[in-house]
Amino acid sequence: MEQDNHLELAIGTKGRGAGLWDAMQAVFGPVGPDGYPKLIWDKKTGLIDHEVADYWKEHYDLSYILRRDWAALGPKLVGKIHLTVGTRDQFYLANAVRYVDAFLKSTKDPAYDGTVEYGDRFIHCYMGNANDPLSVSSRTVYQRLMPAMADRMLKTAPAGADVKSWRY
């Protein structure tokens, strides 16, 4: 991470390094007084700007937002949350997913009624289907997910909705 950030800093200052970390700061962070993204950490020292971190938490931390707003969001999300993550995700996202998974399993009134799948020893971009390498599963994800999506549409279609013309 340190090397990634130093490379981005060498390419451009003020979050203009055009890499993953700068992109996330541009998308998730507030705008600073100079018009550039207010950076969540100093790329040279690693010092975290806690004001920016709090902004990210309030606006984009899905785990926090789900916990904070479950009473309002839960009814809208029942049956719609399906997460997949590789247990060897190089950005350590499996840890974040485990945290969300624990919360989702605890939900009641309503229960989330979704799924969380861990791809054992898979890296970032795991898309389900632990039987195939990522090079295959990334190209078959729609074939695998469309039946579940169709089932969901059939289950939740309003009365009188056309649920025949698109099934063949």
C-alpha positions, 0 to 999 in steps of 0.5 A: 500500500505504501509503494502504491501510494508513493507511485501515485504521489510521484505521478501526481499530487493532490490526489491526481495520481490516477491510481486506485487510492486516488480514485477512491479519495476523489469518489468518497472524500469531501472537496478540500478548500483548494478544490481537490479531494481532501485526502484521507491520509498523507501519502508521505507520512501515513498520517490519517485525517480523522475528519475525512475518515469520519466523512467517509464513515457517515456517507460511504461506510456501508457496514456503518450505514446498514447498522445505523439505518437498518430500521429504514433500510432493512425493509427495502433490502430484504432478499437483495443483499448478496455478497461474495469475497475471496478469503485472500483478498489482497485489499483485506476486504474479506475482513470487512465482509465478515464484519457486515456478515455478522451484522446481517446474520443478527438482523431481525424485523426484518431479517436480511434474507440474503447470502454471503459467500467466501471463496476459500483462498481466492483473491480480489474480484472473486465472483462466486463459483469456487470450482473455476479460476477467476479467469473463467468465473468472471466470464460466467457470472451472469450465467450463474446469477441470472436464474437467481435474479429471475427467481427474485423477480418472479417472487416479488413481481406485483400482481398482474405483472408480465412474468411470461414474455421474458421467460423462454 
